[in-house]
Amino acid sequence: METGELAQAAINLIEWSWNTTNYVRLWGAIIIFLLRLSALIWVIKDANARSSSFWFPVLAAIIVILFTPILWLILYIAIRPQWRRWDKTAWRDTLFQTTQICENCWEFNSIENFYCTTCWESLCTTCRECETKYSKNYAYCPNCGAPSLEE
């Protein structure tokens, strides 16, 4: 090989290397962008599932956008609510099916209690049809099915 050909081969190798490096950098930047975008989408969906507040997902998105990936993940996991919204709803529904609230002192009592455990206010009513005592929370008598006509 002559010197000119050798120099031209070296220049071609450098150009190829430069173009390859640029492609690798471009694809690396695209991959990092897509990873951060998918993390942003996941955080927004998770924040919406865990909070009914408008500002919590916005704050979580700002944290993801502004901070480095490791730092935002630690910050988001630290501030996110432990329970999802629908977990709370089922728990609350179960609580109200097994308890009743005293109208006098607002204390929770078991559904089977006839009197409040705190103020001894009556928590039951008597059926007009079958004379059975049952909770005021029921719309119908659990024994005969007659409607509750509390006066």
GROMACS elastic network, one bead per residue, 0.5 to 0.9 nm:
[ bonds ]
;  ai    aj funct       b0    kb
    1     4     6  0.82037   500
    1     5     6  0.62421   500
    1     6     6  0.63704   500
    2     5     6  0.52995   500
    2     6     6  0.61263   500
    2     7     6  0.85891   500
    3     7     6  0.60347   500
    3     8     6  0.84934   500
    4     7     6  0.50682   500
    4     8     6  0.60823   500
    4     9     6  0.85483   500
    5     9     6  0.60685   500
    5    10     6  0.85250   500
    6     9     6  0.50687   500
    6    10     6  0.61644   500
    6    11     6  0.85996   500
    7    10     6  0.50294   500
    7    11     6  0.61546   500
    7    12     6  0.85986   500
    8    12     6  0.61176   500
    8    13     6  0.85452   500
    9    12     6  0.50204   500
    9    13     6  0.60926   500
    9    14     6  0.85639   500
   10    13     6  0.50323   500
   10    14     6  0.61411   500
   10    15     6  0.85972   500
   11    14     6  0.50633   500
   11    15     6  0.61331   500
   11    16     6  0.85322   500
   12    15     6  0.50688   500
   12    16     6  0.60302   500
   12    17     6  0.84018   500
   13    16     6  0.50672   500
   13    17     6  0.59444   500
   13    18     6  0.84122   500
   14    18     6  0.59648   500
   14    19     6  0.85152   500
   15    19     6  0.60517   500
   15    20     6  0.84144   500
   16    19     6  0.51061   500
   16    20     6  0.59510   500
   16    21     6  0.84125   500
   17    20     6  0.50462   500
   17    21     6  0.59852   500
   17    22     6  0.84923   500
   18    21     6  0.51142   500
   18    22     6  0.61789   500
   18    23     6  0.86593   500
   19    22     6  0.50279   500
   19    23     6  0.61699   500
   19    24     6  0.85797   500
   20    23     6  0.50200   500
   20    24     6  0.60814   500
   20    25     6  0.84558   500
   21    24     6  0.50424   500
   21    25     6  0.60319   500
   21    26     6  0.84312   500
   22    26     6  0.59466   500
   22    27     6  0.85223   500
   23    27     6  0.60159   500
   23    28     6  0.82817   500
   24    27     6  0.51887   500
   24    28     6  0.58729   500
   24    29     6  0.84169   500
   25    29     6  0.60038   500
   25    30     6  0.85156   500
   26    29     6  0.51202   500
   26    30     6  0.61886   500
   26    31     6  0.86459   500
   27    31     6  0.60734   500
   27    32     6  0.85162   500
   28    31     6  0.51149   500
   28    32     6  0.61126   500
   28    33     6  0.84813   500
   29    32     6  0.51083   500
   29    33     6  0.60012   500
   29    34     6  0.85534   500
   30    33     6  0.50391   500
   30    34     6  0.61260   500
   30    35     6  0.85674   500
   31    34     6  0.51298   500
   31    35     6  0.61127   500
   31    36     6  0.85920   500
   32    35     6  0.50730   500
   32    36     6  0.61441   500
   32    37     6  0.84853   500
   33    36     6  0.51970   500
   33    37     6  0.60269   500
   33    38     6  0.85618   500
   34    38     6  0.60194   500
   34    39     6  0.84404   500
   35    38     6  0.51714   500
   35    39     6  0.61154   500
   35    40     6  0.85642   500
   36    40     6  0.60642   500
   36    41     6  0.86219   500
   36    64     6  0.80771   500
   36    65     6  0.82607   500
   36    69     6  0.76393   500
   37    41     6  0.62233   500
   37    42     6  0.85919   500
   38    41     6  0.50700   500
   38    42     6  0.61121   500
   38    43     6  0.85698   500
   39    42     6  0.50369   500
   39    43     6  0.60733   500
   39    44     6  0.85883   500
   39    64     6  0.78275   500
   39    69     6  0.88930   500
   40    43     6  0.51712   500
   40    44     6  0.61980   500
   40    45     6  0.86444   500
   40    60     6  0.85259   500
   40    61     6  0.62901   500
   40    64     6  0.61809   500
   40    65     6  0.75318   500
   41    44     6  0.52260   500
   41    45     6  0.61954   500
   41    46     6  0.85344   500
   41    61     6  0.84925   500
   42    45     6  0.52058   500
   42    46     6  0.59879   500
   42    47     6  0.84256   500
   43    46     6  0.50481   500
   43    47     6  0.58919   500
   43    48     6  0.84618   500
   43    57     6  0.76541   500
   43    60     6  0.67657   500
   43    61     6  0.69734   500
   43    64     6  0.79281   500
   43    76     6  0.80150   500
   44    47     6  0.50957   500
   44    48     6  0.61307   500
   44    49     6  0.86079   500
   44    56     6  0.89635   500
   44    57     6  0.53802   500
   44    58     6  0.77349   500
   44    60     6  0.68745   500
   44    61     6  0.63275   500
   45    48     6  0.51446   500
   45    49     6  0.62201   500
   45    50     6  0.87167   500
   45    57     6  0.80116   500
   46    49     6  0.50534   500
   46    50     6  0.61964   500
   46    51     6  0.86624   500
   46    57     6  0.82936   500
   46    80     6  0.87428   500
   46    84     6  0.85535   500
   47    50     6  0.51407   500
   47    51     6  0.60177   500
   47    52     6  0.86848   500
   47    56     6  0.66413   500
   47    57     6  0.50471   500
   47    58     6  0.87987   500
   47    60     6  0.71457   500
   47    80     6  0.70157   500
   47    81     6  0.82282   500
   47    84     6  0.88574   500
   48    51     6  0.54785   500
   48    52     6  0.66020   500
   48    53     6  0.79378   500
   48    54     6  0.82511   500
   48    56     6  0.78842   500
   48    57     6  0.60840   500
   48    84     6  0.88159   500
   48    85     6  0.86202   500
   49    52     6  0.76768   500
   49    83     6  0.89186   500
   49    84     6  0.56137   500
   49    85     6  0.60150   500
   49    86     6  0.79272   500
   50    80     6  0.73953   500
   50    81     6  0.59562   500
   50    82     6  0.75651   500
   50    83     6  0.61245   500
   50    85     6  0.52244   500
   50    86     6  0.83268   500
   51    54     6  0.81368   500
   51    56     6  0.69539   500
   51    57     6  0.80277   500
   51    80     6  0.84532   500
   51    81     6  0.70751   500
   51    83     6  0.86261   500
   51    84     6  0.70013   500
   51    85     6  0.61478   500
   52    55     6  0.89940   500
   52    56     6  0.82398   500
   52    85     6  0.71895   500
   53    56     6  0.57405   500
   53    57     6  0.77024   500
   54    57     6  0.64723   500
   54    58     6  0.70249   500
   55    58     6  0.50491   500
   55    59     6  0.60334   500
   55    60     6  0.85416   500
   56    59     6  0.51282   500
   56    60     6  0.61402   500
   56    61     6  0.86168   500
   56    80     6  0.84423   500
   57    61     6  0.60603   500
   57    62     6  0.85742   500
   58    61     6  0.51201   500
   58    62     6  0.62455   500
   58    63     6  0.86826   500
   59    62     6  0.51079   500
   59    63     6  0.62315   500
   59    64     6  0.87015   500
   60    63     6  0.51098   500
   60    64     6  0.62827   500
   60    65     6  0.87126   500
   60    72     6  0.85899   500
   60    75     6  0.87998   500
   60    76     6  0.64030   500
   60    79     6  0.87441   500
   60    80     6  0.84743   500
   61    64     6  0.50790   500
   61    65     6  0.61504   500
   61    66     6  0.85963   500
   62    65     6  0.51152   500
   62    66     6  0.59786   500
   62    67     6  0.83579   500
   63    66     6  0.53987   500
   63    67     6  0.58968   500
   63    68     6  0.89511   500
   63    71     6  0.88624   500
   63    72     6  0.57847   500
   63    73     6  0.87781   500
   63    75     6  0.76594   500
   63    76     6  0.74080   500
   64    67     6  0.58963   500
   64    68     6  0.76205   500
   64    69     6  0.72249   500
   64    71     6  0.87096   500
   64    72     6  0.53007   500
   64    73     6  0.75758   500
   64    75     6  0.89866   500
   64    76     6  0.80180   500
   65    68     6  0.80903   500
   65    69     6  0.88717   500
   65    72     6  0.83128   500
   66    72     6  0.81210   500
   67    70     6  0.82096   500
   67    71     6  0.61974   500
   67    72     6  0.54949   500
   68    71     6  0.54001   500
   68    72     6  0.60554   500
   68    73     6  0.85659   500
   69    72     6  0.53718   500
   69    73     6  0.61879   500
   69    74     6  0.87555   500
   70    73     6  0.53523   500
   70    74     6  0.64286   500
   70    75     6  0.87447   500
   71    74     6  0.52682   500
   71    75     6  0.61291   500
   71    76     6  0.85533   500
   72    76     6  0.58530   500
   72    77     6  0.83962   500
   73    76     6  0.52257   500
   73    77     6  0.61207   500
   73    78     6  0.84660   500
   74    77     6  0.53566   500
   74    78     6  0.61138   500
   74    79     6  0.88215   500
   75    78     6  0.50957   500
   75    79     6  0.63267   500
   75    80     6  0.85892   500
   76    79     6  0.53292   500
   76    80     6  0.58807   500
   77    80     6  0.54668   500
   77    81     6  0.85150   500
   78    81     6  0.85481   500
   79    82     6  0.89307   500
   80    83     6  0.88145   500
   81    84     6  0.73384   500
   83    86     6  0.83244   500
   83    87     6  0.62853   500
   83    88     6  0.69847   500
   84    87     6  0.52810   500
   84    88     6  0.67532   500
   85    88     6  0.53750   500
   85    89     6  0.65246   500
   86    90     6  0.63837   500
   86    91     6  0.86260   500
   87    90     6  0.54971   500
   87    91     6  0.63291   500
   87    92     6  0.86913   500
   88    91     6  0.50725   500
   88    92     6  0.60179   500
   88    93     6  0.85334   500
   89    92     6  0.50882   500
   89    93     6  0.60931   500
   89    94     6  0.85680   500
   90    93     6  0.50854   500
   90    94     6  0.61434   500
   90    95     6  0.85445   500
   91    94     6  0.51640   500
   91    95     6  0.61449   500
   91    96     6  0.87634   500
   92    96     6  0.62776   500
   92    97     6  0.86362   500
   93    96     6  0.52624   500
   93    97     6  0.62325   500
   93    98     6  0.88239   500
   94    97     6  0.50900   500
   94    98     6  0.63550   500
   94    99     6  0.85571   500
   95    98     6  0.53929   500
   95    99     6  0.59111   500
   95   100     6  0.86485   500
   96    99     6  0.51800   500
   96   100     6  0.64991   500
   96   101     6  0.86555   500
   96   111     6  0.88785   500
   97   100     6  0.78733   500
   97   111     6  0.77557   500
   98   109     6  0.86448   500
   98   110     6  0.62331   500
   98   111     6  0.54909   500
   98   112     6  0.85160   500
   99   108     6  0.62177   500
   99   109     6  0.53762   500
   99   112     6  0.82706   500
  100   107     6  0.82328   500
  100   108     6  0.57112   500
  100   109     6  0.53051   500
  100   110     6  0.61719   500
  100   111     6  0.55506   500
  100   112     6  0.89852   500
  100   113     6  0.87653   500
  100   123     6  0.81056   500
  100   135     6  0.80687   500
  100   136     6  0.84366   500
  100   137     6  0.68609   500
  101   104     6  0.87263   500
  101   105     6  0.82791   500
  101   106     6  0.54712   500
  101   107     6  0.54907   500
  101   109     6  0.61571   500
  101   110     6  0.87434   500
  101   116     6  0.85723   500
  101   123     6  0.84145   500
  101   137     6  0.88340   500
  102   105     6  0.57490   500
  102   107     6  0.53975   500
  102   108     6  0.65846   500
  102   109     6  0.71988   500
  102   115     6  0.86487   500
  102   116     6  0.62939   500
  102   118     6  0.89643   500
  102   119     6  0.86089   500
  102   121     6  0.73023   500
  102   122     6  0.82731   500
  102   123     6  0.66411   500
  103   106     6  0.56053   500
  103   107     6  0.81526   500
  103   121     6  0.82176   500
  103   123     6  0.82281   500
  104   107     6  0.82448   500
  104   116     6  0.88969   500
  104   119     6  0.76066   500
  104   121     6  0.68379   500
  105   116     6  0.86348   500
  105   118     6  0.76722   500
  105   119     6  0.68224   500
  105   121     6  0.85828   500
  107   116     6  0.76598   500
  107   117     6  0.82842   500
  107   118     6  0.71908   500
  107   119     6  0.88146   500
  108   116     6  0.82629   500
  108   117     6  0.87493   500
  109   112     6  0.82601   500
  109   113     6  0.66900   500
  109   115     6  0.85042   500
  109   116     6  0.63730   500
  109   117     6  0.68805   500
  109   118     6  0.88976   500
  109   123     6  0.88799   500
  110   113     6  0.54978   500
  110   114     6  0.89534   500
  110   116     6  0.88611   500
  111   114     6  0.81789   500
  111   123     6  0.88066   500
  111   134     6  0.89176   500
  111   135     6  0.65996   500
  111   137     6  0.83568   500
  112   134     6  0.80144   500
  112   135     6  0.72766   500
  113   116     6  0.69662   500
  113   117     6  0.81173   500
  113   122     6  0.89487   500
  113   123     6  0.70422   500
  113   124     6  0.79575   500
  113   135     6  0.78649   500
  114   120     6  0.89216   500
  114   121     6  0.86268   500
  114   122     6  0.60659   500
  114   123     6  0.51058   500
  114   124     6  0.52507   500
  114   125     6  0.86144   500
  114   133     6  0.80307   500
  114   134     6  0.75870   500
  114   135     6  0.70827   500
  115   118     6  0.87193   500
  115   119     6  0.81935   500
  115   120     6  0.51401   500
  115   121     6  0.54544   500
  115   123     6  0.50891   500
  115   124     6  0.72710   500
  116   119     6  0.56878   500
  116   121     6  0.52656   500
  116   122     6  0.64716   500
  116   123     6  0.64023   500
  117   120     6  0.58134   500
  117   121     6  0.83145   500
  118   121     6  0.82248   500
  120   123     6  0.86046   500
  122   125     6  0.80773   500
  123   134     6  0.83507   500
  123   135     6  0.60331   500
  123   136     6  0.61464   500
  123   137     6  0.86453   500
  124   133     6  0.61515   500
  124   134     6  0.51519   500
  124   136     6  0.50927   500
  124   137     6  0.83668   500
  125   132     6  0.82461   500
  125   133     6  0.55400   500
  125   134     6  0.55989   500
  125   135     6  0.61866   500
  125   136     6  0.57414   500
  125   148     6  0.82403   500
  125   150     6  0.73155   500
  126   129     6  0.88249   500
  126   130     6  0.83725   500
  126   131     6  0.56010   500
  126   132     6  0.54986   500
  126   134     6  0.64201   500
  126   135     6  0.87515   500
  126   141     6  0.86104   500
  126   148     6  0.86146   500
  126   150     6  0.87677   500
  127   130     6  0.57515   500
  127   132     6  0.52753   500
  127   133     6  0.63620   500
  127   134     6  0.75773   500
  127   140     6  0.87148   500
  127   141     6  0.63084   500
  127   143     6  0.88346   500
  127   144     6  0.85934   500
  127   146     6  0.73073   500
  127   147     6  0.82768   500
  127   148     6  0.69716   500
  127   149     6  0.82719   500
  128   131     6  0.57265   500
  128   132     6  0.81520   500
  128   146     6  0.79156   500
  128   147     6  0.89730   500
  128   148     6  0.83006   500
  128   149     6  0.81112   500
  129   132     6  0.82140   500
  129   141     6  0.89159   500
  129   144     6  0.75873   500
  129   146     6  0.67431   500
  130   141     6  0.87338   500
  130   143     6  0.77055   500
  130   144     6  0.67933   500
  130   146     6  0.85599   500
  132   141     6  0.77381   500
  132   142     6  0.86695   500
  132   143     6  0.70976   500
  132   144     6  0.87333   500
  133   141     6  0.84496   500
  134   137     6  0.85010   500
  134   138     6  0.75024   500
  134   141     6  0.68560   500
  134   142     6  0.73674   500
  134   143     6  0.87876   500
  135   138     6  0.58675   500
  135   141     6  0.87693   500
  136   139     6  0.75985   500
  136   148     6  0.80998   500
  136   150     6  0.81617   500
  138   141     6  0.68630   500
  138   142     6  0.77894   500
  138   147     6  0.88882   500
  138   148     6  0.73068   500
  139   146     6  0.87249   500
  139   147     6  0.60537   500
  139   148     6  0.52448   500
  139   149     6  0.84681   500
  140   143     6  0.86914   500
  140   144     6  0.82353   500
  140   145     6  0.53163   500
  140   146     6  0.54414   500
  140   148     6  0.50998   500
  140   149     6  0.88130   500
  141   144     6  0.57532   500
  141   146     6  0.52820   500
  141   147     6  0.62999   500
  141   148     6  0.64878   500
  142   145     6  0.57626   500
  142   146     6  0.82137   500
  143   146     6  0.82822   500
  145   148     6  0.88719   500
  146   149     6  0.88294   500
